[in-house]
């Protein structure tokens, strides 16, 4: 699905289209509506640069206990723990 916005709407924000995409991605990520990978794709930055942008803005990374347990299990399977 492709989302199209009228140029007048974009201009009324005072942001470029790229800045608006980033702001939307950041907001949706903060509200836990999208993942970091999705935020990276939506913003056009990729996951790593999106994560750096989160850090610049002091937006905490969404990392649940379930995420931690999954990572620990992955490390165990890889023989790293």
mmCIF file of the N, C-alpha and C atoms, coordinates in Angstrom:
data_MODEL
# 
_entry.id   MODEL 
# 
loop_
_atom_site.group_PDB 
_atom_site.id 
_atom_site.type_symbol 
_atom_site.label_atom_id 
_atom_site.label_alt_id 
_atom_site.label_comp_id 
_atom_site.label_asym_id 
_atom_site.label_entity_id 
_atom_site.label_seq_id 
_atom_site.pdbx_PDB_ins_code 
_atom_site.Cartn_x 
_atom_site.Cartn_y 
_atom_site.Cartn_z 
_atom_site.occupancy 
_atom_site.B_iso_or_equiv 
_atom_site.pdbx_formal_charge 
_atom_site.auth_seq_id 
_atom_site.auth_comp_id 
_atom_site.auth_asym_id 
_atom_site.auth_atom_id 
_atom_site.pdbx_PDB_model_num 
ATOM 1   N N  . UNK A 1 1  ? 0.836  -1.174  0.000  1.00 0.00 ? 1  UNK A N  1 
ATOM 2   C CA . UNK A 1 1  ? 0.000  0.000   0.000  1.00 0.00 ? 1  UNK A CA 1 
ATOM 3   C C  . UNK A 1 1  ? 0.882  1.239   0.000  1.00 0.00 ? 1  UNK A C  1 
ATOM 4   N N  . UNK A 1 2  ? 0.520  2.162   -0.772 1.00 0.00 ? 2  UNK A N  1 
ATOM 5   C CA . UNK A 1 2  ? 1.264  3.414   -0.840 1.00 0.00 ? 2  UNK A CA 1 
ATOM 6   C C  . UNK A 1 2  ? 0.379  4.531   -0.312 1.00 0.00 ? 2  UNK A C  1 
ATOM 7   N N  . UNK A 1 3  ? 0.953  5.376   0.533  1.00 0.00 ? 3  UNK A N  1 
ATOM 8   C CA . UNK A 1 3  ? 0.231  6.499   1.107  1.00 0.00 ? 3  UNK A CA 1 
ATOM 9   C C  . UNK A 1 3  ? 0.655  7.767   0.382  1.00 0.00 ? 3  UNK A C  1 
ATOM 10  N N  . UNK A 1 4  ? -0.310 8.495   -0.112 1.00 0.00 ? 4  UNK A N  1 
ATOM 11  C CA . UNK A 1 4  ? -0.007 9.751   -0.791 1.00 0.00 ? 4  UNK A CA 1 
ATOM 12  C C  . UNK A 1 4  ? -0.603 10.905  -0.005 1.00 0.00 ? 4  UNK A C  1 
ATOM 13  N N  . UNK A 1 5  ? 0.190  11.956  0.147  1.00 0.00 ? 5  UNK A N  1 
ATOM 14  C CA . UNK A 1 5  ? -0.279 13.165  0.805  1.00 0.00 ? 5  UNK A CA 1 
ATOM 15  C C  . UNK A 1 5  ? -0.208 14.324  -0.170 1.00 0.00 ? 5  UNK A C  1 
ATOM 16  N N  . UNK A 1 6  ? -1.179 15.157  -0.099 1.00 0.00 ? 6  UNK A N  1 
ATOM 17  C CA . UNK A 1 6  ? -1.214 16.356  -0.928 1.00 0.00 ? 6  UNK A CA 1 
ATOM 18  C C  . UNK A 1 6  ? -0.005 17.228  -0.586 1.00 0.00 ? 6  UNK A C  1 
ATOM 19  N N  . UNK A 1 7  ? 0.648  17.775  -1.595 1.00 0.00 ? 7  UNK A N  1 
ATOM 20  C CA . UNK A 1 7  ? 1.814  18.633  -1.369 1.00 0.00 ? 7  UNK A CA 1 
ATOM 21  C C  . UNK A 1 7  ? 1.508  19.791  -0.427 1.00 0.00 ? 7  UNK A C  1 
ATOM 22  N N  . UNK A 1 8  ? 0.286  20.317  -0.493 1.00 0.00 ? 8  UNK A N  1 
ATOM 23  C CA . UNK A 1 8  ? -0.088 21.440  0.377  1.00 0.00 ? 8  UNK A CA 1 
ATOM 24  C C  . UNK A 1 8  ? -0.063 21.015  1.842  1.00 0.00 ? 8  UNK A C  1 
ATOM 25  N N  . UNK A 1 9  ? -0.449 19.789  2.114  1.00 0.00 ? 9  UNK A N  1 
ATOM 26  C CA . UNK A 1 9  ? -0.412 19.292  3.489  1.00 0.00 ? 9  UNK A CA 1 
ATOM 27  C C  . UNK A 1 9  ? 1.028  19.183  3.958  1.00 0.00 ? 9  UNK A C  1 
ATOM 28  N N  . UNK A 1 10 ? 1.872  18.609  3.126  1.00 0.00 ? 10 UNK A N  1 
ATOM 29  C CA . UNK A 1 10 ? 3.288  18.484  3.483  1.00 0.00 ? 10 UNK A CA 1 
ATOM 30  C C  . UNK A 1 10 ? 3.884  19.867  3.718  1.00 0.00 ? 10 UNK A C  1 
ATOM 31  N N  . UNK A 1 11 ? 3.631  20.796  2.823  1.00 0.00 ? 11 UNK A N  1 
ATOM 32  C CA . UNK A 1 11 ? 4.184  22.145  2.960  1.00 0.00 ? 11 UNK A CA 1 
ATOM 33  C C  . UNK A 1 11 ? 3.674  22.836  4.217  1.00 0.00 ? 11 UNK A C  1 
ATOM 34  N N  . UNK A 1 12 ? 2.446  22.563  4.596  1.00 0.00 ? 12 UNK A N  1 
ATOM 35  C CA . UNK A 1 12 ? 1.879  23.224  5.780  1.00 0.00 ? 12 UNK A CA 1 
ATOM 36  C C  . UNK A 1 12 ? 2.578  22.798  7.072  1.00 0.00 ? 12 UNK A C  1 
ATOM 37  N N  . UNK A 1 13 ? 3.254  21.656  7.049  1.00 0.00 ? 13 UNK A N  1 
ATOM 38  C CA . UNK A 1 13 ? 3.961  21.197  8.242  1.00 0.00 ? 13 UNK A CA 1 
ATOM 39  C C  . UNK A 1 13 ? 5.294  21.904  8.421  1.00 0.00 ? 13 UNK A C  1 
ATOM 40  N N  . UNK A 1 14 ? 5.804  22.489  7.354  1.00 0.00 ? 14 UNK A N  1 
ATOM 41  C CA . UNK A 1 14 ? 7.125  23.111  7.405  1.00 0.00 ? 14 UNK A CA 1 
ATOM 42  C C  . UNK A 1 14 ? 8.247  22.094  7.309  1.00 0.00 ? 14 UNK A C  1 
ATOM 43  N N  . UNK A 1 15 ? 7.891  20.852  6.999  1.00 0.00 ? 15 UNK A N  1 
ATOM 44  C CA . UNK A 1 15 ? 8.871  19.779  6.883  1.00 0.00 ? 15 UNK A CA 1 
ATOM 45  C C  . UNK A 1 15 ? 8.978  19.325  5.436  1.00 0.00 ? 15 UNK A C  1 
ATOM 46  N N  . UNK A 1 16 ? 10.110 18.738  5.100  1.00 0.00 ? 16 UNK A N  1 
ATOM 47  C CA . UNK A 1 16 ? 10.228 18.090  3.799  1.00 0.00 ? 16 UNK A CA 1 
ATOM 48  C C  . UNK A 1 16 ? 9.494  16.755  3.875  1.00 0.00 ? 16 UNK A C  1 
ATOM 49  N N  . UNK A 1 17 ? 9.266  16.126  2.748  1.00 0.00 ? 17 UNK A N  1 
ATOM 50  C CA . UNK A 1 17 ? 8.613  14.815  2.737  1.00 0.00 ? 17 UNK A CA 1 
ATOM 51  C C  . UNK A 1 17 ? 9.431  13.806  3.539  1.00 0.00 ? 17 UNK A C  1 
ATOM 52  N N  . UNK A 1 18 ? 10.763 13.849  3.407  1.00 0.00 ? 18 UNK A N  1 
ATOM 53  C CA . UNK A 1 18 ? 11.623 12.934  4.165  1.00 0.00 ? 18 UNK A CA 1 
ATOM 54  C C  . UNK A 1 18 ? 11.543 13.187  5.661  1.00 0.00 ? 18 UNK A C  1 
ATOM 55  N N  . UNK A 1 19 ? 11.523 14.447  6.062  1.00 0.00 ? 19 UNK A N  1 
ATOM 56  C CA . UNK A 1 19 ? 11.401 14.784  7.482  1.00 0.00 ? 19 UNK A CA 1 
ATOM 57  C C  . UNK A 1 19 ? 10.057 14.337  8.035  1.00 0.00 ? 19 UNK A C  1 
ATOM 58  N N  . UNK A 1 20 ? 9.013  14.491  7.249  1.00 0.00 ? 20 UNK A N  1 
ATOM 59  C CA . UNK A 1 20 ? 7.685  14.085  7.681  1.00 0.00 ? 20 UNK A CA 1 
ATOM 60  C C  . UNK A 1 20 ? 7.617  12.568  7.858  1.00 0.00 ? 20 UNK A C  1 
ATOM 61  N N  . UNK A 1 21 ? 8.231  11.821  6.935  1.00 0.00 ? 21 UNK A N  1 
ATOM 62  C CA . UNK A 1 21 ? 8.285  10.362  7.069  1.00 0.00 ? 21 UNK A CA 1 
ATOM 63  C C  . UNK A 1 21 ? 9.011  9.964   8.347  1.00 0.00 ? 21 UNK A C  1 
ATOM 64  N N  . UNK A 1 22 ? 10.120 10.644  8.630  1.00 0.00 ? 22 UNK A N  1 
ATOM 65  C CA . UNK A 1 22 ? 10.878 10.348  9.839  1.00 0.00 ? 22 UNK A CA 1 
ATOM 66  C C  . UNK A 1 22 ? 10.046 10.647  11.078 1.00 0.00 ? 22 UNK A C  1 
ATOM 67  N N  . UNK A 1 23 ? 9.398  11.787  11.117 1.00 0.00 ? 23 UNK A N  1 
ATOM 68  C CA . UNK A 1 23 ? 8.584  12.155  12.276 1.00 0.00 ? 23 UNK A CA 1 
ATOM 69  C C  . UNK A 1 23 ? 7.452  11.152  12.486 1.00 0.00 ? 23 UNK A C  1 
ATOM 70  N N  . UNK A 1 24 ? 6.832  10.723  11.410 1.00 0.00 ? 24 UNK A N  1 
ATOM 71  C CA . UNK A 1 24 ? 5.760  9.734   11.505 1.00 0.00 ? 24 UNK A CA 1 
ATOM 72  C C  . UNK A 1 24 ? 6.305  8.414   12.048 1.00 0.00 ? 24 UNK A C  1 
ATOM 73  N N  . UNK A 1 25 ? 7.441  7.981   11.517 1.00 0.00 ? 25 UNK A N  1 
ATOM 74  C CA . UNK A 1 25 ? 8.046  6.731   11.978 1.00 0.00 ? 25 UNK A CA 1 
ATOM 75  C C  . UNK A 1 25 ? 8.414  6.810   13.454 1.00 0.00 ? 25 UNK A C  1 
ATOM 76  N N  . UNK A 1 26 ? 8.994  7.916   13.875 1.00 0.00 ? 26 UNK A N  1 
ATOM 77  C CA . UNK A 1 26 ? 9.378  8.079   15.281 1.00 0.00 ? 26 UNK A CA 1 
ATOM 78  C C  . UNK A 1 26 ? 8.153  8.025   16.198 1.00 0.00 ? 26 UNK A C  1 
ATOM 79  N N  . UNK A 1 27 ? 7.108  8.713   15.797 1.00 0.00 ? 27 UNK A N  1 
ATOM 80  C CA . UNK A 1 27 ? 5.891  8.749   16.618 1.00 0.00 ? 27 UNK A CA 1 
ATOM 81  C C  . UNK A 1 27 ? 5.257  7.367   16.731 1.00 0.00 ? 27 UNK A C  1 
ATOM 82  N N  . UNK A 1 28 ? 5.161  6.671   15.610 1.00 0.00 ? 28 UNK A N  1 
ATOM 83  C CA . UNK A 1 28 ? 4.568  5.330   15.629 1.00 0.00 ? 28 UNK A CA 1 
ATOM 84  C C  . UNK A 1 28 ? 5.420  4.371   16.447 1.00 0.00 ? 28 UNK A C  1 
ATOM 85  N N  . UNK A 1 29 ? 6.733  4.537   16.378 1.00 0.00 ? 29 UNK A N  1 
ATOM 86  C CA . UNK A 1 29 ? 7.622  3.695   17.178 1.00 0.00 ? 29 UNK A CA 1 
ATOM 87  C C  . UNK A 1 29 ? 7.433  3.987   18.671 1.00 0.00 ? 29 UNK A C  1 
ATOM 88  N N  . UNK A 1 30 ? 7.387  5.260   19.025 1.00 0.00 ? 30 UNK A N  1 
ATOM 89  C CA . UNK A 1 30 ? 7.184  5.647   20.434 1.00 0.00 ? 30 UNK A CA 1 
ATOM 90  C C  . UNK A 1 30 ? 5.894  5.056   20.985 1.00 0.00 ? 30 UNK A C  1 
ATOM 91  N N  . UNK A 1 31 ? 4.872  4.988   20.161 1.00 0.00 ? 31 UNK A N  1 
ATOM 92  C CA . UNK A 1 31 ? 3.580  4.463   20.587 1.00 0.00 ? 31 UNK A CA 1 
ATOM 93  C C  . UNK A 1 31 ? 3.519  2.938   20.470 1.00 0.00 ? 31 UNK A C  1 
ATOM 94  N N  . UNK A 1 32 ? 4.661  2.330   20.132 1.00 0.00 ? 32 UNK A N  1 
ATOM 95  C CA . UNK A 1 32 ? 4.792  0.877   19.984 1.00 0.00 ? 32 UNK A CA 1 
ATOM 96  C C  . UNK A 1 32 ? 3.827  0.304   18.953 1.00 0.00 ? 32 UNK A C  1 
ATOM 97  N N  . UNK A 1 33 ? 3.584  1.088   17.900 1.00 0.00 ? 33 UNK A N  1 
ATOM 98  C CA . UNK A 1 33 ? 2.726  0.657   16.796 1.00 0.00 ? 33 UNK A CA 1 
ATOM 99  C C  . UNK A 1 33 ? 3.542  -0.048  15.710 1.00 0.00 ? 33 UNK A C  1 
ATOM 100 N N  . UNK A 1 34 ? 4.847  0.280   15.651 1.00 0.00 ? 34 UNK A N  1 
ATOM 101 C CA . UNK A 1 34 ? 5.729  -0.342  14.671 1.00 0.00 ? 34 UNK A CA 1 
ATOM 102 C C  . UNK A 1 34 ? 7.038  -0.739  15.352 1.00 0.00 ? 34 UNK A C  1 
ATOM 103 N N  . UNK A 1 35 ? 7.739  -1.668  14.737 1.00 0.00 ? 35 UNK A N  1 
ATOM 104 C CA . UNK A 1 35 ? 9.031  -2.117  15.254 1.00 0.00 ? 35 UNK A CA 1 
ATOM 105 C C  . UNK A 1 35 ? 10.147 -1.183  14.784 1.00 0.00 ? 35 UNK A C  1 
ATOM 106 N N  . UNK A 1 36 ? 11.338 -1.431  15.304 1.00 0.00 ? 36 UNK A N  1 
ATOM 107 C CA . UNK A 1 36 ? 12.473 -0.622  14.876 1.00 0.00 ? 36 UNK A CA 1 
ATOM 108 C C  . UNK A 1 36 ? 12.755 -0.834  13.384 1.00 0.00 ? 36 UNK A C  1 
ATOM 109 N N  . UNK A 1 37 ? 12.679 -2.089  12.937 1.00 0.00 ? 37 UNK A N  1 
ATOM 110 C CA . UNK A 1 37 ? 12.893 -2.377  11.522 1.00 0.00 ? 37 UNK A CA 1 
ATOM 111 C C  . UNK A 1 37 ? 11.871 -1.676  10.641 1.00 0.00 ? 37 UNK A C  1 
ATOM 112 N N  . UNK A 1 38 ? 10.613 -1.692  11.081 1.00 0.00 ? 38 UNK A N  1 
ATOM 113 C CA . UNK A 1 38 ? 9.571  -1.001  10.334 1.00 0.00 ? 38 UNK A CA 1 
ATOM 114 C C  . UNK A 1 38 ? 9.806  0.504   10.339 1.00 0.00 ? 38 UNK A C  1 
ATOM 115 N N  . UNK A 1 39 ? 10.248 1.026   11.477 1.00 0.00 ? 39 UNK A N  1 
ATOM 116 C CA . UNK A 1 39 ? 10.570 2.450   11.557 1.00 0.00 ? 39 UNK A CA 1 
ATOM 117 C C  . UNK A 1 39 ? 11.689 2.815   10.612 1.00 0.00 ? 39 UNK A C  1 
ATOM 118 N N  . UNK A 1 40 ? 12.681 1.949   10.535 1.00 0.00 ? 40 UNK A N  1 
ATOM 119 C CA . UNK A 1 40 ? 13.783 2.181   9.605  1.00 0.00 ? 40 UNK A CA 1 
ATOM 120 C C  . UNK A 1 40 ? 13.321 2.202   8.160  1.00 0.00 ? 40 UNK A C  1 
ATOM 121 N N  . UNK A 1 41 ? 12.424 1.283   7.828  1.00 0.00 ? 41 UNK A N  1 
ATOM 122 C CA . UNK A 1 41 ? 11.907 1.241   6.454  1.00 0.00 ? 41 UNK A CA 1 
ATOM 123 C C  . UNK A 1 41 ? 11.017 2.440   6.162  1.00 0.00 ? 41 UNK A C  1 
ATOM 124 N N  . UNK A 1 42 ? 10.107 2.758   7.094  1.00 0.00 ? 42 UNK A N  1 
ATOM 125 C CA . UNK A 1 42 ? 9.193  3.881   6.886  1.00 0.00 ? 42 UNK A CA 1 
ATOM 126 C C  . UNK A 1 42 ? 9.947  5.194   6.757  1.00 0.00 ? 42 UNK A C  1 
ATOM 127 N N  . UNK A 1 43 ? 10.959 5.382   7.583  1.00 0.00 ? 43 UNK A N  1 
ATOM 128 C CA . UNK A 1 43 ? 11.714 6.634   7.562  1.00 0.00 ? 43 UNK A CA 1 
ATOM 129 C C  . UNK A 1 43 ? 12.679 6.702   6.380  1.00 0.00 ? 43 UNK A C  1 
ATOM 130 N N  . UNK A 1 44 ? 13.006 5.538   5.818  1.00 0.00 ? 44 UNK A N  1 
ATOM 131 C CA . UNK A 1 44 ? 13.977 5.499   4.725  1.00 0.00 ? 44 UNK A CA 1 
ATOM 132 C C  . UNK A 1 44 ? 15.413 5.492   5.232  1.00 0.00 ? 44 UNK A C  1 
ATOM 133 N N  . UNK A 1 45 ? 15.609 5.404   6.539  1.00 0.00 ? 45 UNK A N  1 
ATOM 134 C CA . UNK A 1 45 ? 16.954 5.460   7.123  1.00 0.00 ? 45 UNK A CA 1 
ATOM 135 C C  . UNK A 1 45 ? 17.592 4.083   7.287  1.00 0.00 ? 45 UNK A C  1 
ATOM 136 N N  . UNK A 1 46 ? 16.784 3.050   7.381  1.00 0.00 ? 46 UNK A N  1 
ATOM 137 C CA . UNK A 1 46 ? 17.288 1.739   7.768  1.00 0.00 ? 46 UNK A CA 1 
ATOM 138 C C  . UNK A 1 46 ? 17.304 1.643   9.280  1.00 0.00 ? 46 UNK A C  1 
ATOM 139 N N  . UNK A 1 47 ? 17.352 0.415   9.789  1.00 0.00 ? 47 UNK A N  1 
ATOM 140 C CA . UNK A 1 47 ? 17.205 0.187   11.234 1.00 0.00 ? 47 UNK A CA 1 
ATOM 141 C C  . UNK A 1 47 ? 18.313 0.832   12.054 1.00 0.00 ? 47 UNK A C  1 
ATOM 142 N N  . UNK A 1 48 ? 19.556 0.743   11.614 1.00 0.00 ? 48 UNK A N  1 
ATOM 143 C CA . UNK A 1 48 ? 20.672 1.272   12.404 1.00 0.00 ? 48 UNK A CA 1 
ATOM 144 C C  . UNK A 1 48 ? 20.591 2.790   12.510 1.00 0.00 ? 48 UNK A C  1 
ATOM 145 N N  . UNK A 1 49 ? 20.425 3.464   11.389 1.00 0.00 ? 49 UNK A N  1 
ATOM 146 C CA . UNK A 1 49 ? 20.342 4.930   11.427 1.00 0.00 ? 49 UNK A CA 1 
ATOM 147 C C  . UNK A 1 49 ? 19.081 5.398   12.148 1.00 0.00 ? 49 UNK A C  1 
ATOM 148 N N  . UNK A 1 50 ? 17.999 4.623   12.026 1.00 0.00 ? 50 UNK A N  1 
ATOM 149 C CA . UNK A 1 50 ? 16.773 4.954   12.760 1.00 0.00 ? 50 UNK A CA 1 
ATOM 150 C C  . UNK A 1 50 ? 17.036 4.854   14.263 1.00 0.00 ? 50 UNK A C  1 
ATOM 151 N N  . UNK A 1 51 ? 17.747 3.805   14.681 1.00 0.00 ? 51 UNK A N  1 
ATOM 152 C CA . UNK A 1 51 ? 18.082 3.653   16.095 1.00 0.00 ? 51 UNK A CA 1 
ATOM 153 C C  . UNK A 1 51 ? 18.958 4.815   16.564 1.00 0.00 ? 51 UNK A C  1 
ATOM 154 N N  . UNK A 1 52 ? 19.883 5.260   15.734 1.00 0.00 ? 52 UNK A N  1 
ATOM 155 C CA . UNK A 1 52 ? 20.718 6.409   16.087 1.00 0.00 ? 52 UNK A CA 1 
ATOM 156 C C  . UNK A 1 52 ? 19.861 7.661   16.254 1.00 0.00 ? 52 UNK A C  1 
ATOM 157 N N  . UNK A 1 53 ? 18.869 7.816   15.403 1.00 0.00 ? 53 UNK A N  1 
ATOM 158 C CA . UNK A 1 53 ? 17.967 8.969   15.500 1.00 0.00 ? 53 UNK A CA 1 
ATOM 159 C C  . UNK A 1 53 ? 17.162 8.905   16.803 1.00 0.00 ? 53 UNK A C  1 
ATOM 160 N N  . UNK A 1 54 ? 16.746 7.704   17.192 1.00 0.00 ? 54 UNK A N  1 
ATOM 161 C CA . UNK A 1 54 ? 16.066 7.543   18.475 1.00 0.00 ? 54 UNK A CA 1 
ATOM 162 C C  . UNK A 1 54 ? 16.969 8.033   19.603 1.00 0.00 ? 54 UNK A C  1 
ATOM 163 N N  . UNK A 1 55 ? 18.238 7.644   19.552 1.00 0.00 ? 55 UNK A N  1 
ATOM 164 C CA . UNK A 1 55 ? 19.192 8.060   20.579 1.00 0.00 ? 55 UNK A CA 1 
ATOM 165 C C  . UNK A 1 55 ? 19.382 9.564   20.620 1.00 0.00 ? 55 UNK A C  1 
ATOM 166 N N  . UNK A 1 56 ? 19.487 10.183  19.458 1.00 0.00 ? 56 UNK A N  1 
ATOM 167 C CA . UNK A 1 56 ? 19.649 11.644  19.398 1.00 0.00 ? 56 UNK A CA 1 
ATOM 168 C C  . UNK A 1 56 ? 18.493 12.366  20.080 1.00 0.00 ? 56 UNK A C  1 
ATOM 169 N N  . UNK A 1 57 ? 17.315 11.771  19.983 1.00 0.00 ? 57 UNK A N  1 
ATOM 170 C CA . UNK A 1 57 ? 16.107 12.406  20.528 1.00 0.00 ? 57 UNK A CA 1 
ATOM 171 C C  . UNK A 1 57 ? 15.733 11.862  21.905 1.00 0.00 ? 57 UNK A C  1 
ATOM 172 N N  . UNK A 1 58 ? 16.622 11.055  22.470 1.00 0.00 ? 58 UNK A N  1 
ATOM 173 C CA . UNK A 1 58 ? 16.377 10.452  23.791 1.00 0.00 ? 58 UNK A CA 1 
ATOM 174 C C  . UNK A 1 58 ? 15.073 9.665   23.845 1.00 0.00 ? 58 UNK A C  1 
ATOM 175 N N  . UNK A 1 59 ? 14.769 8.972   22.760 1.00 0.00 ? 59 UNK A N  1 
ATOM 176 C CA . UNK A 1 59 ? 13.599 8.104   22.704 1.00 0.00 ? 59 UNK A CA 1 
ATOM 177 C C  . UNK A 1 59 ? 14.071 6.698   23.059 1.00 0.00 ? 59 UNK A C  1 
ATOM 178 N N  . UNK A 1 60 ? 13.522 6.114   24.128 1.00 0.00 ? 60 UNK A N  1 
ATOM 179 C CA . UNK A 1 60 ? 13.998 4.791   24.542 1.00 0.00 ? 60 UNK A CA 1 
ATOM 180 C C  . UNK A 1 60 ? 13.659 3.705   23.526 1.00 0.00 ? 60 UNK A C  1 
ATOM 181 N N  . UNK A 1 61 ? 14.557 2.732   23.450 1.00 0.00 ? 61 UNK A N  1 
ATOM 182 C CA . UNK A 1 61 ? 14.350 1.585   22.575 1.00 0.00 ? 61 UNK A CA 1 
ATOM 183 C C  . UNK A 1 61 ? 13.322 0.677   23.236 1.00 0.00 ? 61 UNK A C  1 
ATOM 184 N N  . UNK A 1 62 ? 12.354 0.217   22.461 1.00 0.00 ? 62 UNK A N  1 
ATOM 185 C CA . UNK A 1 62 ? 11.345 -0.711  22.951 1.00 0.00 ? 62 UNK A CA 1 
ATOM 186 C C  . UNK A 1 62 ? 11.982 -2.097  23.028 1.00 0.00 ? 62 UNK A C  1 
ATOM 187 N N  . UNK A 1 63 ? 12.227 -2.563  24.237 1.00 0.00 ? 63 UNK A N  1 
ATOM 188 C CA . UNK A 1 63 ? 12.870 -3.859  24.436 1.00 0.00 ? 63 UNK A CA 1 
ATOM 189 C C  . UNK A 1 63 ? 12.204 -4.519  25.628 1.00 0.00 ? 63 UNK A C  1 
ATOM 190 N N  . UNK A 1 64 ? 11.373 -5.489  25.354 1.00 0.00 ? 64 UNK A N  1 
ATOM 191 C CA . UNK A 1 64 ? 10.581 -6.123  26.403 1.00 0.00 ? 64 UNK A CA 1 
ATOM 192 C C  . UNK A 1 64 ? 11.331 -7.279  27.056 1.00 0.00 ? 64 UNK A C  1 
ATOM 193 N N  . UNK A 1 65 ? 10.772 -7.780  28.123 1.00 0.00 ? 65 UNK A N  1 
ATOM 194 C CA . UNK A 1 65 ? 11.336 -8.960  28.781 1.00 0.00 ? 65 UNK A CA 1 
ATOM 195 C C  . UNK A 1 65 ? 11.341 -10.139 27.806 1.00 0.00 ? 65 UNK A C  1 
ATOM 196 N N  . UNK A 1 66 ? 10.306 -10.238 27.003 1.00 0.00 ? 66 UNK A N  1 
ATOM 197 C CA . UNK A 1 66 ? 10.241 -11.298 25.989 1.00 0.00 ? 66 UNK A CA 1 
ATOM 198 C C  . UNK A 1 66 ? 11.372 -11.186 24.985 1.00 0.00 ? 66 UNK A C  1 
ATOM 199 N N  . UNK A 1 67 ? 11.699 -9.948  24.586 1.00 0.00 ? 67 UNK A N  1 
ATOM 200 C CA . UNK A 1 67 ? 12.823 -9.728  23.670 1.00 0.00 ? 67 UNK A CA 1 
ATOM 201 C C  . UNK A 1 67 ? 14.124 -10.209 24.305 1.00 0.00 ? 67 UNK A C  1 
ATOM 202 N N  . UNK A 1 68 ? 14.305 -9.890  25.587 1.00 0.00 ? 68 UNK A N  1 
ATOM 203 C CA . UNK A 1 68 ? 15.503 -10.300 26.305 1.00 0.00 ? 68 UNK A CA 1 
ATOM 204 C C  . UNK A 1 68 ? 15.606 -11.821 26.360 1.00 0.00 ? 68 UNK A C  1 
ATOM 205 N N  . UNK A 1 69 ? 14.509 -12.476 26.730 1.00 0.00 ? 69 UNK A N  1 
ATOM 206 C CA . UNK A 1 69 ? 14.513 -13.934 26.816 1.00 0.00 ? 69 UNK A CA 1 
ATOM 207 C C  . UNK A 1 69 ? 14.815 -14.568 25.458 1.00 0.00 ? 69 UNK A C  1 
ATOM 208 N N  . UNK A 1 70 ? 14.264 -14.006 24.416 1.00 0.00 ? 70 UNK A N  1 
ATOM 209 C CA . UNK A 1 70 ? 14.538 -14.500 23.060 1.00 0.00 ? 70 UNK A CA 1 
ATOM 210 C C  . UNK A 1 70 ? 16.017 -14.354 22.717 1.00 0.00 ? 70 UNK A C  1 
ATOM 211 N N  . UNK A 1 71 ? 16.602 -13.203 23.038 1.00 0.00 ? 71 UNK A N  1 
ATOM 212 C CA . UNK A 1 71 ? 18.016 -12.968 22.760 1.00 0.00 ? 71 UNK A CA 1 
ATOM 213 C C  . UNK A 1 71 ? 18.907 -13.922 23.558 1.00 0.00 ? 71 UNK A C  1 
ATOM 214 N N  . UNK A 1 72 ? 18.550 -14.158 24.822 1.00 0.00 ? 72 UNK A N  1 
ATOM 215 C CA . UNK A 1 72 ? 19.326 -15.081 25.659 1.00 0.00 ? 72 UNK A CA 1 
ATOM 216 C C  . UNK A 1 72 ? 19.266 -16.482 25.064 1.00 0.00 ? 72 UNK A C  1 
ATOM 217 N N  . UNK A 1 73 ? 18.091 -16.903 24.643 1.00 0.00 ? 73 UNK A N  1 
ATOM 218 C CA . UNK A 1 73 ? 17.953 -18.241 24.040 1.00 0.00 ? 73 UNK A CA 1 
ATOM 219 C C  . UNK A 1 73 ? 18.759 -18.343 22.744 1.00 0.00 ? 73 UNK A C  1 
ATOM 220 N N  . UNK A 1 74 ? 18.745 -17.298 21.953 1.00 0.00 ? 74 UNK A N  1 
ATOM 221 C CA . UNK A 1 74 ? 19.536 -17.281 20.719 1.00 0.00 ? 74 UNK A CA 1 
ATOM 222 C C  . UNK A 1 74 ? 21.020 -17.407 21.032 1.00 0.00 ? 74 UNK A C  1 
ATOM 223 N N  . UNK A 1 75 ? 21.494 -16.687 22.043 1.00 0.00 ? 75 UNK A N  1 
ATOM 224 C CA . UNK A 1 75 ? 22.894 -16.772 22.444 1.00 0.00 ? 75 UNK A CA 1 
ATOM 225 C C  . UNK A 1 75 ? 23.246 -18.169 22.971 1.00 0.00 ? 75 UNK A C  1 
ATOM 226 N N  . UNK A 1 76 ? 22.324 -18.763 23.714 1.00 0.00 ? 76 UNK A N  1 
ATOM 227 C CA . UNK A 1 76 ? 22.568 -20.132 24.217 1.00 0.00 ? 76 UNK A CA 1 
ATOM 228 C C  . UNK A 1 76 ? 22.717 -21.110 23.050 1.00 0.00 ? 76 UNK A C  1 
ATOM 229 N N  . UNK A 1 77 ? 21.815 -21.022 22.103 1.00 0.00 ? 77 UNK A N  1 
ATOM 230 C CA . UNK A 1 77 ? 21.850 -21.918 20.933 1.00 0.00 ? 77 UNK A CA 1 
ATOM 231 C C  . UNK A 1 77 ? 23.134 -21.725 20.135 1.00 0.00 ? 77 UNK A C  1 
ATOM 232 N N  . UNK A 1 78 ? 23.635 -20.508 20.122 1.00 0.00 ? 78 UNK A N  1 
ATOM 233 C CA . UNK A 1 78 ? 24.877 -20.221 19.390 1.00 0.00 ? 78 UNK A CA 1 
ATOM 234 C C  . UNK A 1 78 ? 26.122 -20.556 20.209 1.00 0.00 ? 78 UNK A C  1 
ATOM 235 N N  . UNK A 1 79 ? 25.915 -21.039 21.457 1.00 0.00 ? 79 UNK A N  1 
ATOM 236 C CA . UNK A 1 79 ? 27.049 -21.397 22.307 1.00 0.00 ? 79 UNK A CA 1 
ATOM 237 C C  . UNK A 1 79 ? 27.800 -20.200 22.866 1.00 0.00 ? 79 UNK A C  1 
ATOM 238 N N  . UNK A 1 80 ? 27.125 -19.082 22.945 1.00 0.00 ? 80 UNK A N  1 
ATOM 239 C CA . UNK A 1 80 ? 27.762 -17.850 23.461 1.00 0.00 ? 80 UNK A CA 1 
ATOM 240 C C  . UNK A 1 80 ? 27.526 -17.653 24.946 1.00 0.00 ? 80 UNK A C  1 
ATOM 241 N N  . UNK A 1 81 ? 26.670 -18.477 25.566 1.00 0.00 ? 81 UNK A N  1 
ATOM 242 C CA . UNK A 1 81 ? 26.397 -18.381 27.008 1.00 0.00 ? 81 UNK A CA 1 
ATOM 243 C C  . UNK A 1 81 ? 26.711 -19.717 27.657 1.00 0.00 ? 81 UNK A C  1 
# 
